[in-house]
Amino acid sequence: GTGNGDREEAMLSDFQRLRVLQRRIGDGLAREVRRHRPSATGGKRHAIRARTLVDAVCQGNLCLSDVLSNHGWYPKDTVVLDCLRQALCAALDRMQGYGCVKPQNMP
């Protein structure tokens, strides 16, 4: 770099980009617990947030079955796996900017 502030500027830029991506993912639920009852695995089910799902798959290198198991869901339930896959795809699309509201030009 040409100066001492280049590294800090690059880090700040990376942090800002990460915050934008996290905002695009949102705080919504990828899988909601509708009935409070013990799962087939014997544990209590927990809701799975979209950001938790993206972090587990993209950073934690977990498969969707592992994410389900970690949250008390039966990992081989194909219906739940499909819903989780759709939620992951939607979150990744939002990260890329698809489906985000864009400002319109005013006349």
C-alpha positions as CSV (number, residue, x, y, z in Angstrom):
1,G,0.0,0.0,0.0
2,T,0.9,3.6,-0.4
3,G,0.0,4.7,3.1
4,N,-0.6,3.4,6.6
5,G,-4.4,3.9,6.3
6,D,-4.9,1.6,3.3
7,R,-5.2,-1.6,5.5
8,E,-7.7,0.1,7.8
9,E,-9.7,1.4,4.8
10,A,-9.8,-2.1,3.3
11,M,-11.0,-3.6,6.6
12,L,-13.7,-0.9,7.0
13,S,-14.9,-1.5,3.5
14,D,-15.1,-5.3,4.1
15,F,-17.0,-4.7,7.4
16,Q,-19.5,-2.4,5.6
17,R,-20.0,-4.9,2.8
18,L,-20.6,-7.7,5.4
19,R,-23.2,-5.5,7.2
20,V,-25.0,-4.9,3.9
21,L,-25.1,-8.6,3.2
22,Q,-26.3,-9.4,6.8
23,R,-29.1,-6.8,6.4
24,R,-30.2,-8.3,3.1
25,I,-30.5,-11.7,4.7
26,G,-32.6,-10.2,7.4
27,D,-33.7,-11.5,10.8
28,G,-36.6,-13.7,9.6
29,L,-37.2,-17.3,10.3
30,A,-36.1,-20.0,7.9
31,R,-38.0,-22.7,9.9
32,E,-40.6,-21.9,12.5
33,V,-41.8,-24.2,15.3
34,R,-45.5,-24.3,15.0
35,R,-46.3,-27.0,17.6
36,H,-44.3,-27.2,20.8
37,R,-43.7,-30.9,21.3
38,P,-40.5,-33.0,21.5
39,S,-39.1,-34.0,18.2
40,A,-38.5,-37.6,17.0
41,T,-34.8,-37.2,18.0
42,G,-35.9,-36.6,21.6
43,G,-34.9,-33.0,21.9
44,K,-36.8,-29.8,21.9
45,R,-37.2,-28.2,18.5
46,H,-35.9,-24.7,18.0
47,A,-36.7,-22.2,15.3
48,I,-34.0,-21.7,12.6
49,R,-33.2,-18.1,11.7
50,A,-32.3,-17.3,8.1
51,R,-28.9,-15.7,9.1
52,T,-28.1,-18.7,11.3
53,L,-28.9,-21.0,8.4
54,V,-26.7,-19.0,5.9
55,D,-23.8,-18.9,8.5
56,A,-24.0,-22.6,9.3
57,V,-24.0,-23.6,5.6
58,C,-21.6,-21.1,4.1
59,Q,-19.2,-20.5,7.0
60,G,-19.7,-23.6,9.1
61,N,-19.7,-26.0,6.1
62,L,-22.7,-27.9,7.5
63,C,-25.3,-29.6,5.3
64,L,-29.0,-28.9,5.8
65,S,-29.5,-32.2,7.7
66,D,-26.8,-31.1,10.2
67,V,-28.5,-27.7,10.7
68,L,-31.8,-29.5,11.3
69,S,-30.2,-31.9,13.8
70,N,-28.5,-29.0,15.7
71,H,-31.9,-27.4,16.2
72,G,-33.8,-30.5,17.3
73,W,-35.5,-31.4,14.0
74,Y,-35.6,-34.8,12.4
75,P,-32.8,-34.5,9.8
76,K,-34.3,-36.8,7.2
77,D,-37.7,-35.2,6.9
78,T,-37.8,-34.4,3.2
79,V,-40.6,-31.9,3.5
80,V,-38.7,-29.9,6.1
81,L,-35.4,-30.3,4.2
82,D,-37.1,-28.9,1.1
83,C,-38.5,-25.9,3.0
84,L,-35.1,-25.2,4.5
85,R,-33.4,-25.4,1.1
86,Q,-35.9,-22.9,-0.3
87,A,-35.3,-20.6,2.6
88,L,-31.5,-20.8,2.0
89,C,-31.9,-20.1,-1.7
90,A,-34.1,-17.1,-0.9
91,A,-31.6,-15.8,1.6
92,L,-28.7,-16.2,-0.9
93,D,-30.8,-14.4,-3.6
94,R,-31.4,-11.5,-1.2
95,M,-27.7,-11.3,-0.5
96,Q,-27.1,-10.9,-4.2
97,G,-29.7,-8.1,-4.3
98,Y,-32.5,-10.1,-6.0
99,G,-35.9,-9.1,-4.5
100,C,-34.5,-6.0,-2.8
101,V,-36.5,-2.9,-3.1
102,K,-34.7,-0.4,-5.3
103,P,-35.4,3.4,-5.2
104,Q,-37.4,4.7,-8.2
105,N,-36.3,7.8,-10.1
106,M,-38.6,10.6,-9.3
107,P,-40.0,12.6,-12.3
